[in-house]
Structures are given as structure tokens and as C-alpha cells.
Amino acid sequence: MFLTNTEEVPGKKITTFYGVVSGSTVRAKHAGRDLMAGIKNVFGGELKGYTELLQESRDEAIDRMKSQAKQLGANAVVNVRFSTSSVAAGASEIYVYGTAVSVE
């Protein structure tokens, strides 16, 4: 499946539009990751536990969006965008959306 943040897939022609598709996941912080993040806040540096958590969350949201697009018969999603929001104390949503299309 092609995914792009542009309005078209380079070198391909859009033949069918299926509409907006999306995927999301809500994740909470892990106590161990919080402890390490607190230490990093004092000394500085990348919060690798959170980086990994966010990457896993993005991957899961993308997989859910792709699954929805496949169910519609699409082989590509264009105009892909990401959004994040705080849902509750210590929990955030990663939301990804785009337009499902068929290209040839």
C-alpha cells in the first residue's frame, strides 16, 4: 500500500476515491519510562522510552488506517496527516488520517 503526505502518488494515476480513512491508538505512560524520563529531565538527553512509545503508537495507528483503506478496496492513501492529543492524565492519542484511493 502506498502512503504519501502529498495529494497524489508520484508516477501513478488516481482512478478511484474512497474517502477519508483513519486509525488511532491511545497509550498511557509506563511507570518505568516515567522514572527514567524524570532522571533525563535533570541531566538532559533523549527520552528513549518515550521515543519508542510514540513510534509504536504511530505504527499501530498507521496499520489501523491501512486496514480500513484495504477494506474499502484502496491500494494507496494520500494526504496522510498525524495528530496527537491528551486524553487523560498520562495518556495520549495518536490519530492518523488520509484519503483512500486506488492508483495504477
C-alpha positions as CSV (number, residue, x, y, z in Angstrom):
1,M,0.0,0.0,0.0
2,F,1.3,3.4,-0.9
3,L,1.2,6.1,1.8
4,T,2.0,9.7,1.0
5,N,1.5,13.1,2.5
6,T,1.0,14.6,-0.9
7,E,-2.2,14.8,-3.0
8,E,-1.0,12.2,-5.5
9,V,1.3,9.2,-5.7
10,P,4.3,10.2,-8.0
11,G,4.2,8.3,-11.2
12,K,0.7,6.9,-10.6
13,K,-2.8,7.9,-11.7
14,I,-5.6,8.0,-9.2
15,T,-8.5,6.1,-10.6
16,T,-10.9,5.9,-7.6
17,F,-11.5,7.9,-4.4
18,Y,-12.9,6.0,-1.5
19,G,-13.0,8.8,1.1
20,V,-11.3,9.5,4.4
21,V,-9.8,6.7,6.4
22,S,-8.2,6.9,9.8
23,G,-6.5,5.0,12.6
24,S,-5.8,5.8,16.2
25,T,-4.4,4.5,19.4
26,V,-4.5,5.8,22.9
27,R,-1.4,5.0,25.0
28,A,-0.6,5.6,28.7
29,K,2.8,6.3,30.1
30,H,4.7,3.4,31.7
31,A,5.9,3.8,35.3
32,G,9.5,2.7,34.4
33,R,9.6,5.1,31.5
34,D,8.4,7.9,33.7
35,L,11.2,7.2,36.2
36,M,13.8,7.3,33.5
37,A,12.2,10.4,32.0
38,G,12.4,12.2,35.4
39,I,16.1,11.4,35.6
40,K,16.7,12.6,32.0
41,N,14.9,15.8,32.8
42,V,17.6,16.6,35.4
43,F,20.6,15.6,33.3
44,G,19.2,16.2,29.8
45,G,19.2,13.9,26.8
46,E,16.7,12.0,24.6
47,L,13.8,10.3,26.4
48,K,14.3,7.0,24.5
49,G,11.4,5.2,26.3
50,Y,9.0,7.9,25.1
51,T,10.5,7.9,21.6
52,E,9.9,4.2,21.4
53,L,6.4,4.5,22.8
54,L,5.5,7.2,20.2
55,Q,7.0,5.2,17.3
56,E,5.0,2.1,18.4
57,S,1.9,4.2,18.6
58,R,2.4,5.8,15.2
59,D,3.0,2.3,13.7
60,E,-0.2,0.9,15.2
61,A,-2.3,3.9,14.1
62,I,-0.9,3.6,10.5
63,D,-1.7,-0.1,10.5
64,R,-5.3,0.5,11.5
65,M,-5.7,3.2,8.8
66,K,-4.2,0.9,6.2
67,S,-6.5,-1.9,7.2
68,Q,-9.5,0.4,6.8
69,A,-8.3,1.5,3.4
70,K,-7.8,-2.1,2.3
71,Q,-11.4,-3.0,3.4
72,L,-12.6,-0.3,1.0
73,G,-10.5,-1.7,-1.9
74,A,-7.9,1.1,-1.9
75,N,-4.2,0.5,-2.7
76,A,-3.0,3.9,-1.5
77,V,-3.7,6.6,1.0
78,V,-2.9,10.2,0.0
79,N,-2.8,13.4,2.1
80,V,-1.7,11.5,5.2
81,R,-1.7,13.6,8.4
82,F,-0.9,12.9,12.0
83,S,-2.5,14.5,15.1
84,T,-1.9,14.0,18.8
85,S,-4.0,14.9,21.8
86,S,-4.0,14.4,25.5
87,V,-6.9,12.2,26.5
88,A,-6.3,11.9,30.2
89,A,-3.6,12.5,32.7
90,G,-0.7,10.4,31.4
91,A,-2.5,9.2,28.3
92,S,-2.3,10.5,24.7
93,E,-4.0,9.6,21.4
94,I,-2.1,9.3,18.1
95,Y,-4.5,9.8,15.2
96,V,-3.6,9.4,11.6
97,Y,-5.9,10.1,8.6
98,G,-5.9,10.5,4.9
99,T,-7.8,9.8,1.7
100,A,-8.1,6.3,0.5
101,V,-7.7,5.9,-3.3
102,S,-6.8,3.4,-6.0
103,V,-3.9,4.1,-8.2
104,E,-2.5,2.4,-11.3
